[in-house]
Amino acid sequence: MTIPPLPNLHALAVLALTAIALLLFSNKRIPLETSSLLIFLILTVGFEIFPYDYDGEIFPAVNFFYGFGNEALIAVCALMIAGQGILRTGSLDPMGRLLARAWKKSPSISFLLTLLLGAFISAFINNVPVVVLLLPVLISVSLKTGSPASSVLMPMGFSTLLGGTATTIGTSTNLLVVSVAAEMGFKRIEMFDFVLPAVIAGSIGILYLWQIAPRIIPKIDITLTDSSPRIFTAHLEVTEGSVLEGSPLSKAFELTDNAMQVSTIERGEGKPIYLHPGAILQAGDHLVINDTPEQLIEFEKILQGTLYPVGSVVPYDAEHPFEAADQQIAEIVIYQGSPLNGTTLKKYNFAERTGMTPLAIHRSGKKLKRFLDKISDLKLKIGDILLIQGPRQKISELKKNTKVLVLDSTMDLPYSQKANLAMIIMLGIILTAAFGILPIAISAPCGALIMILTGCITWRDATRALNVQVVLIVVTSLALGKAMLITGGADFLGRLYVALNGDAPAAVIISGLMLLMAVFTNIISNNATAVIGTPIALSIAHQLNLQPEPFVLAVLFGANMSFATPMAYKTNLLVMNAGEYSFSDFLKVGTPLVLIIWITLSIVLPMIYL
């Protein structure tokens, strides 16, 4: 075994910076956006202060900014917007209803059908809207059949990841690998070029998810999914000049057709007064009522009162306009790790921090016993659901906040009349790219624009679909990959990898590379793994004088094996929150799946491509 000589100082510096980047990317205490931008700027400033001579010319440091215009990144962002169009119009809802009906007849076959459908659809669109659609469907059928939802949610999420490996547009990882390889002179990989190994490995993986994974997953009683109606406790203030001021309590019952249940009447500093139909109500009295969110809002309108008004949670001012236009109602859940767990809204300064007004609280399907407590003074627990109200923009910002989980059922109503149109546009994006009419980097933005122009989504929806984290991690990874390539760092790593493998067969080298990528993708970003790994794979193929395709695909498939940790992929976090899984649950179920896919592809890739 001959260790290759060390490369130049620029290459060593880039490799050291890459190692630091990988450490930062795996550190969950530092936002990925922050670490990505930090590494990117260090790299750019470094090449500006210490110029590098590349092919007889100084490499311009500003060239690293070209990553923002990379065709793969453009395609990824456009597909995010198009996927938001599918989600917002409810295009996939008929599939959800079909699965819900089928589940009643044969749960086992329906579960398999769910896995297959999730995988198939995820081969062509971002898997996030697919998971968002299927989560409530599976939770609902699990409640009706009495089976634990935890046994099906994780397999469903993993099936969409398996499906995403089948085409070039299935995941952002695929697009990046294909784009980086093409920029380095490798032939353009077409949409279905690697569908065969993906289908073979995916089929075996889905069999595991169908028959074995549900038996491994611990039975978890999901806090959020109880079969009882959600009954909330809220305070309705009798406002000055309203229909209730100076009237008996019986009038409130009369105006609401006796639908309103009043538990207590509070006056002054929360002092309860005698509860009877003849009690005369005064301005400032609080009626403690219990009902569903829809009914609470209806009572507020009928009785001209205010839910959690002036003085109860947050002062009424321009910063918190409770009755302002463009208001929305939303439900947020307190989950493990949330800073709201174990504290009160008052201590957390929830209203001031979020601009939202808490209206009511729901705890495990039961009415709260301590009716006299203000919502802001209640100590919150895991699984508590808060009914809140505020401006549309504030709720949109809250959805991006990792401190609370905004339930998907509280999103804007889908534009159902545009559902078929959105699906046709998405099919147009896929087909024009599949038949080579337009590259995906052009067809996807065209489709996204058509969705906006036709009203399938608004610009607000489009911008909400974009993910700054994805953009920055991709641009930074592209810059690191470019730097490794021009300085010879990628070539050095390729030579080192070949040297360490000695005289091992090419199939073993491919298998080892794929396993290495699988380990990295579960610790750091899958996109970073893909972009940094692709130049190394091409260098290894060059050292061995072999066709580079199986090595590039080893990186692609390895970087997509995001099964072993919840932070490896966004949908893993969605599933983790919904199913209340632990980190060890992902290790227990995901690690065998990684090994199954790795072993299968270690056999299949050499058979097909070597």
C-alpha positions in Angstrom: 0.0 0.0 0.0 1.5 3.3 -1.2 0.1 6.4 0.5 -0.1 9.3 -2.1 2.0 12.4 -1.4 0.3 15.3 0.3 -1.2 17.9 -2.0 -0.5 21.6 -2.1 -1.2 24.0 0.8 -4.5 25.3 -0.7 -5.8 21.7 -1.0 -4.8 20.9 2.6 -6.6 24.1 3.7 -9.7 23.2 1.8 -9.7 19.6 3.2 -9.3 21.0 6.7 -12.1 23.5 6.1 -14.3 20.6 4.7 -13.6 18.6 7.9 -14.6 21.6 10.0 -17.7 22.0 7.9 -18.7 18.4 8.5 -18.3 18.8 12.2 -20.4 22.0 12.2 -23.1 20.5 10.1 -23.4 17.6 12.6 -23.6 20.0 15.6 -27.3 20.6 16.1 -26.8 23.4 18.5 -25.6 25.7 15.7 -28.2 26.5 13.0 -27.2 24.8 9.7 -27.8 28.2 8.0 -25.2 29.8 10.2 -22.5 27.2 9.8 -23.1 27.0 6.1 -22.7 30.7 5.5 -19.7 30.8 7.9 -17.8 28.1 6.0 -18.8 29.7 2.6 -17.5 33.1 3.6 -14.3 31.7 5.1 -13.6 29.8 1.8 -14.4 32.8 -0.3 -12.3 35.3 1.7 -9.5 32.8 2.0 -9.2 32.4 -1.8 -9.4 36.2 -2.2 -6.6 36.9 0.3 -4.5 33.9 -0.7 -5.0 33.6 -4.5 -4.7 30.2 -6.1 -3.1 29.6 -9.5 -5.3 27.3 -11.5 -4.2 26.3 -15.0 -1.9 29.4 -15.2 -4.5 31.8 -14.1 -5.6 33.2 -10.7 -8.9 31.5 -9.7 -11.5 34.3 -9.0 -12.9 33.8 -5.5 -16.2 35.3 -6.6 -16.7 32.3 -8.8 -17.8 30.4 -5.7 -21.0 32.6 -5.8 -22.0 30.9 -9.0 -23.4 28.1 -6.9 -26.4 30.4 -6.3 -27.2 30.0 -10.0 -26.4 26.3 -10.2 -28.9 24.5 -12.3 -29.5 21.8 -9.7 -30.3 24.4 -7.0 -32.6 26.2 -9.4 -34.4 22.9 -10.1 -34.6 22.1 -6.4 -36.2 25.4 -5.5 -38.6 25.3 -8.4 -39.7 21.8 -7.5 -40.2 22.9 -3.9 -42.6 25.6 -5.2 -44.4 23.1 -7.5 -44.7 20.7 -4.6 -46.3 23.4 -2.6 -48.8 23.8 -5.4 -49.7 20.1 -5.1 -50.1 20.5 -1.3 -52.0 23.8 -1.3 -54.5 22.7 -4.0 -55.2 19.3 -2.3 -54.3 17.4 -5.5 -53.3 14.3 -3.5 -56.4 14.4 -1.3 -58.4 11.9 -3.4 -55.6 9.4 -2.9 -55.8 9.9 0.8 -59.5 9.3 0.8 -59.1 6.2 -1.3 -56.5 4.8 1.1 -58.8 5.5 4.1 -61.6 3.6 2.5 -59.4 0.7 1.5 -58.0 0.4 5.0 -61.3 -0.6 6.4 -61.4 -3.7 4.1 -57.9 -5.0 4.4 -55.4 -3.1 6.7 -52.4 -5.2 5.8 -52.9 -4.9 2.0 -53.8 -1.2 2.4 -50.6 -0.6 4.4 -48.6 -2.2 1.6 -50.5 -0.1 -1.0 -49.8 3.0 1.1 -46.0 2.2 1.1 -46.0 1.6 -2.7 -48.0 4.7 -3.5 -45.9 6.9 -1.2 -42.7 5.6 -2.9 -44.1 6.0 -6.4 -45.3 9.5 -6.0 -42.1 10.5 -4.2 -40.1 9.5 -7.3 -41.5 12.5 -9.1 -42.3 15.1 -6.4 -40.8 16.3 -3.2 -41.7 13.7 -0.5 -42.6 16.4 2.1 -46.2 17.0 0.7 -46.6 13.2 0.4 -45.8 12.7 4.1 -47.9 15.7 5.1 -50.9 14.1 3.2 -50.4 10.5 4.6 -49.7 11.4 8.2 -53.3 12.3 9.1 -54.7 9.5 7.0 -52.6 6.8 8.8 -53.3 8.3 12.2 -57.1 8.4 11.5 -57.2 4.8 10.3 -55.1 3.6 13.2 -57.5 5.2 15.6 -60.5 3.5 13.9 -58.9 0.1 13.8 -57.4 0.3 17.2 -53.9 -0.3 15.9 -50.9 1.8 17.1 -50.1 4.6 14.6 -46.5 4.4 15.6 -46.2 1.0 13.8 -47.0 2.6 10.4 -45.9 6.2 10.4 -42.1 5.5 10.3 -42.3 2.9 7.6 -44.5 5.3 5.5 -41.9 8.0 5.9 -39.0 5.7 4.9 -41.0 4.4 1.8 -41.1 7.9 0.4 -37.3 8.2 0.9 -36.9 4.9 -1.0 -39.1 6.1 -3.8 -37.1 9.3 -4.1 -34.0 7.4 -5.2 -35.6 6.1 -8.4 -35.3 9.2 -10.6 -33.0 12.3 -11.0 -35.8 14.6 -9.7 -36.8 12.4 -6.8 -34.7 14.2 -4.3 -32.5 17.3 -4.2 -29.6 14.9 -3.5 -30.1 13.2 -6.9 -30.2 16.5 -8.8 -27.0 17.7 -7.1 -25.1 14.5 -7.8 -26.2 14.5 -11.5 -25.4 18.2 -11.8 -21.9 18.1 -10.2 -21.0 15.0 -12.2 -22.0 16.7 -15.4 -20.0 19.8 -14.6 -16.9 17.6 -14.1 -17.3 16.2 -17.6 -19.3 13.0 -16.9 -22.1 12.3 -19.3 -25.5 13.6 -18.3 -27.6 11.1 -16.4 -31.1 11.0 -17.6 -34.2 10.8 -15.5 -34.7 7.0 -15.5 -31.1 5.9 -16.0 -30.8 4.3 -12.5 -34.4 3.3 -12.0 -33.6 -0.5 -12.2 -31.2 -0.7 -9.2 -33.4 1.7 -7.3 -36.5 -0.5 -7.9 -34.7 -3.7 -7.0 -33.4 -2.3 -3.7 -36.5 -0.3 -3.0 -38.7 -3.4 -3.4 -36.7 -5.3 -0.8 -36.7 -2.3 1.5 -40.5 -2.0 1.2 -41.0 -5.6 2.0 -38.9 -5.0 5.2 -41.0 -1.9 6.0 -44.3 -3.9 5.4 -43.6 -7.1 7.3 -40.7 -6.6 9.7 -40.4 -2.9 10.7 -43.9 -2.7 12.4 -42.8 -5.6 14.7 -39.6 -3.8 15.7 -41.2 -0.4 16.4 -42.3 0.0 20.0 -46.0 0.5 20.6 -46.4 4.2 21.4 -49.6 5.8 22.7 -49.6 9.0 20.7 -50.6 11.9 22.9 -52.2 13.9 20.1 -54.3 11.2 18.6 -57.2 10.5 20.9 -60.6 9.6 19.6 -62.5 12.0 21.8 -63.5 15.4 20.3 -61.1 18.2 21.1 -62.7 20.3 23.9 -61.0 23.5 24.8 -61.3 25.7 27.9 -61.5 29.5 27.2 -62.5 32.7 28.8 -65.1 34.9 27.0 -65.2 38.5 28.3 -68.5 40.4 28.4 -67.5 43.6 26.6 -68.9 47.0 27.1 -72.0 47.7 25.0 -72.4 44.0 24.0 -75.7 42.2 24.0 -74.8 40.5 27.3 -74.0 43.6 29.4 -76.8 44.1 32.0 -78.5 40.9 30.8 -79.0 37.6 32.7 -76.9 34.6 31.9 -80.0 32.9 30.4 -79.8 35.4 27.5 -76.4 34.0 26.6 -77.9 30.5 26.5 -80.9 31.7 24.5 -78.7 33.5 21.9 -76.5 30.3 21.5 -79.5 27.9 21.3 -78.4 26.5 24.6 -75.3 25.1 22.9 -72.9 27.0 25.2 -71.7 25.4 28.4 -70.6 27.8 31.1 -68.5 26.3 33.9 -67.8 29.5 35.9 -68.4 33.2 35.9 -65.4 35.3 37.1 -65.7 38.9 38.1 -62.9 41.3 39.1 -59.7 39.5 40.0 -60.9 36.1 39.0 -63.4 35.9 41.8 -66.2 33.4 40.9 -69.8 34.5 41.4 -72.9 32.4 41.9 -73.6 30.5 38.7 -77.4 30.5 37.8 -79.4 31.6 34.8 -80.6 34.8 36.5 -77.1 36.1 37.2 -76.8 39.6 35.8 -73.7 40.0 33.7 -71.5 43.1 33.8 -68.9 44.4 31.4 -65.6 42.7 32.3 -67.1 39.5 33.5 -65.4 36.3 32.2 -67.5 33.3 31.2 -65.4 30.2 31.4 -66.7 28.0 28.6 -65.7 24.7 27.1 -66.1 23.7 23.5 -64.5 23.0 20.1 -62.4 25.8 18.4 -65.1 26.4 15.9 -67.8 26.8 18.5 -65.6 29.1 20.7 -65.2 31.5 17.8 -68.9 31.3 16.9 -69.8 32.2 20.5 -67.5 35.1 20.4 -69.3 36.5 17.3 -72.8 35.8 18.6 -72.3 37.3 22.0 -70.1 40.2 20.8 -67.5 39.2 23.4 -63.8 38.7 23.2 -61.7 35.5 23.8 -58.8 36.4 26.0 -59.1 40.2 25.7 -57.5 43.2 27.3 -55.5 42.4 30.4 -56.0 38.6 30.4 -52.9 37.6 28.4 -51.5 40.5 26.5 -52.5 44.2 26.4 -54.5 45.2 23.4 -52.4 47.4 21.2 -51.2 47.8 17.6 -48.6 45.1 18.2 -51.3 42.5 18.9 -54.5 43.5 17.0 -56.9 40.8 18.0 -59.7 42.0 15.8 -57.4 43.1 12.9 -58.0 41.9 9.4 -56.1 38.9 7.9 -56.4 36.9 11.2 -56.1 33.1 11.4 -56.8 30.5 14.0 -54.2 27.8 14.5 -53.4 25.0 16.9 -49.8 24.4 18.2 -48.6 21.4 20.1 -46.0 21.4 22.9 -43.5 18.6 22.2 -40.5 17.1 23.9 -37.6 19.6 23.7 -39.8 22.6 23.3 -38.8 25.5 25.6 -42.5 25.9 26.4 -42.6 22.5 28.1 -42.7 23.0 31.9 -43.2 26.7 31.9 -46.1 29.1 31.4 -47.0 31.4 28.6 -46.6 34.4 30.9 -43.0 33.4 31.9 -42.1 32.6 28.4 -43.6 36.0 27.1 -45.3 34.0 24.4 -47.5 36.8 23.1 -44.7 39.3 23.0 -42.3 36.9 21.3 -44.7 35.5 18.7 -47.3 38.3 18.2 -50.0 35.6 18.7 -52.9 35.6 21.2 -53.6 32.3 23.1 -57.3 31.6 23.1 -57.7 28.2 24.7 -55.9 25.0 25.8 -56.6 21.3 25.2 -55.0 18.6 27.3 -55.3 14.9 26.4 -58.8 15.2 25.1 -60.2 16.4 28.5 -61.4 19.7 29.8 -59.0 21.3 32.2 -60.2 21.0 35.8 -58.6 24.2 37.0 -61.0 26.5 35.2 -60.1 29.5 37.3 -56.6 29.5 36.0 -55.8 31.9 33.2 -54.3 30.2 30.2 -51.2 32.3 30.6 -50.6 31.0 34.1 -51.0 27.3 33.4 -47.9 25.2 33.5 -47.6 23.6 30.0 -46.9 19.9 29.5 -45.9 17.7 26.5 -48.9 17.1 24.3 -50.8 20.3 25.3 -52.5 21.9 22.3 -53.0 25.7 22.3 -55.6 27.4 20.2 -54.1 30.7 19.1 -55.0 33.6 16.9 -53.0 36.1 15.0 -52.0 37.6 11.7 -51.5 35.2 8.8 -47.8 36.3 8.5 -47.2 35.5 12.2 -48.6 32.0 11.9 -46.5 31.5 8.8 -43.4 32.5 10.7 -44.5 30.2 13.6 -44.6 27.2 11.2 -40.9 27.7 10.5 -40.2 27.9 14.3 -38.8 24.7 15.6 -39.9 25.5 19.2 -43.5 24.5 18.6 -45.3 22.3 16.1 -48.1 23.9 14.2 -50.6 21.2 13.4 -51.0 20.8 9.6 -54.8 20.7 9.9 -54.7 24.4 10.7 -53.2 25.4 7.4 -55.1 27.5 4.9 -57.9 25.7 3.2 -56.7 24.1 -0.1 -57.7 25.7 -3.4 -59.5 22.5 -4.4 -60.9 24.0 -7.6 -57.3 24.1 -8.9 -56.3 20.6 -7.8 -56.6 19.0 -11.3 -54.7 21.9 -12.9 -51.9 21.7 -10.4 -51.5 18.0 -11.1 -51.5 18.6 -14.8 -48.8 21.2 -14.4 -46.7 18.9 -12.3 -47.1 16.1 -14.9 -46.0 18.6 -17.5 -42.8 19.3 -15.6 -42.0 15.6 -15.3 -42.8 14.6 -18.9 -41.0 17.5 -20.6 -37.9 16.6 -18.6 -38.3 12.8 -19.0 -38.6 13.0 -22.8 -35.7 15.5 -23.1 -37.9 18.3 -24.4 -36.6 20.7 -21.6 -34.0 20.1 -18.9 -35.5 19.9 -15.4 -33.7 23.2 -14.5 -35.9 24.9 -17.1 -39.1 22.9 -17.0 -39.4 23.1 -13.2 -39.3 27.0 -13.0 -41.7 27.2 -16.0 -44.1 24.9 -14.2 -43.7 26.9 -10.9 -44.5 30.1 -12.7 -47.5 28.6 -14.4 -48.8 27.5 -11.0 -48.6 31.1 -9.7 -50.1 32.6 -12.9 -53.0 30.2 -12.9 -53.7 30.8 -9.2 -52.8 27.3 -7.9 -50.6 29.1 -5.4 -49.8 32.7 -4.5 -46.4 34.3 -4.3 -46.8 34.0 -0.5 -47.1 30.2 -0.9 -44.2 30.1 -3.2 -41.8 32.0 -0.9 -43.0 29.9 2.0 -42.0 26.8 0.1 -38.4 27.9 -0.3 -36.0 26.7 2.3 -33.0 29.0 3.2 -31.3 26.1 4.9 -31.4 24.0 1.7 -30.1 26.9 -0.4 -27.2 27.7 1.9 -26.1 24.1 2.5 -26.2 23.4 -1.3 -24.2 26.6 -2.2 -21.6 25.9 0.5 -21.2 22.3 -0.5 -20.9 23.3 -4.2 -18.2 25.8 -3.3 -16.3 23.2 -1.2 -16.6 20.6 -4.0 -15.3 23.1 -6.5 -12.4 24.1 -4.3 -11.4 20.4 -3.7 -11.6 19.8 -7.4 -9.4 22.7 -8.6 -6.8 22.4 -5.8 -6.4 18.7 -6.2 -7.9 17.8 -2.9 -10.6 15.5 -4.4 -7.9 13.7 -6.4 -5.8 13.2 -3.3 -8.8 11.8 -1.4 -9.5 9.5 -4.3 -5.9 8.2 -4.4 -5.9 7.8 -0.6 -9.2 5.8 -0.7 -7.8 3.5 -3.5 -4.5 3.1 -1.6 -6.3 2.1 1.6 -8.3 -0.5 -0.2 -5.2 -2.1 -1.6 -6.0 -4.6 -4.3 -9.6 -5.0 -3.4 -12.0 -5.7 -6.3 -13.9 -2.7 -7.8 -17.1 -4.1 -6.4 -15.7 -3.9 -2.8 -14.5 -0.3 -3.4 -17.9 0.7 -4.7 -19.6 -0.9 -1.7 -17.2 0.7 0.8 -17.8 4.1 -0.8 -21.5 3.7 -0.6 -21.4 2.7 3.1 -19.2 5.7 3.8 -21.7 8.0 2.2 -24.5 6.4 4.1 -22.7 7.0 7.4 -22.1 10.6 6.5 -25.6 11.4 5.4 -27.1 10.2 8.7 -24.7 12.5 10.6 -24.5 15.6 8.4 -26.5 17.0 5.5 -27.4 14.6 2.7 -26.9 17.4 0.2 -23.4 18.1 1.6 -22.5 14.4 1.4 -23.7 14.2 -2.2 -21.8 17.3 -3.4 -18.6 16.6 -1.6 -18.7 12.9 -2.4 -19.2 13.1 -6.1 -15.8 14.6 -7.1 -14.1 12.0 -4.9 -16.1 9.2 -6.6 -15.1 10.4 -10.1 -11.4 10.6 -8.9 -11.6 7.0 -7.6 -13.0 5.8 -10.9 -10.2 7.6 -12.8 -7.5 6.0 -10.5 -8.9 2.6 -11.3 -9.5 3.3 -15.0 -13.1 2.2 -14.7 -16.4 3.6 -15.9 -17.4 6.3 -13.3 -21.2 5.6 -13.4 -21.3 2.9 -10.6 -19.1 5.1 -8.4 -21.3 8.2 -8.9 -24.4 6.1 -8.2 -22.7 4.7 -5.1 -22.6 8.3 -3.8 -26.1 9.0 -4.9 -27.6 6.0 -3.3 -25.5 6.2 -0.2 -26.4 9.9 0.4 -30.1 8.9 0.2 -29.9 6.3 2.9 -31.2 8.8 5.5 -32.9 6.2 7.7 -30.9 5.9 10.9 -31.3 9.3 12.5 -34.3 11.7 12.8 -32.2 14.7 11.8 -31.0 13.0 8.5 -34.0 14.2 6.5 -36.8 16.7 7.0 -39.5 14.1 6.7 -37.9 12.1 9.5 -38.5 15.0 11.8 -42.1 15.3 10.7 -42.7 11.6 11.4 -40.8 11.8 14.7 -43.1 14.6 15.9 -46.3 12.9 14.8 -45.4 9.4 16.0 -43.5 10.6 19.2 -40.6 8.4 18.3 -37.3 8.6 20.1 -33.8 8.8 18.6 -33.2 5.1 19.5 -36.4 4.1 17.6 -34.8 5.5 14.4 -31.6 3.6 15.1 -33.5 0.4 15.8 -35.6 0.5 12.6 -33.5 2.6 10.2 -30.1 0.9 10.7 -31.3 -2.5 9.4 -32.9 -0.7 6.4 -29.6 1.0 5.7 -27.8 -2.3 5.8 -30.5 -4.0 3.6 -30.3 -1.3 0.9 -26.5 -1.2 1.1 -26.0 -5.0 0.7 -28.6 -5.1 -2.1 -27.0 -2.3 -4.1 -23.5 -3.6 -3.4 -24.5 -6.7 -5.4 -26.7 -5.0 -8.0 -24.5 -2.0 -9.0 -21.4 -4.1 -10.0 -23.7 -6.6 -11.8 -25.3 -3.9 -13.9 -22.4 -1.4 -14.5 -19.1 -3.2 -14.2 
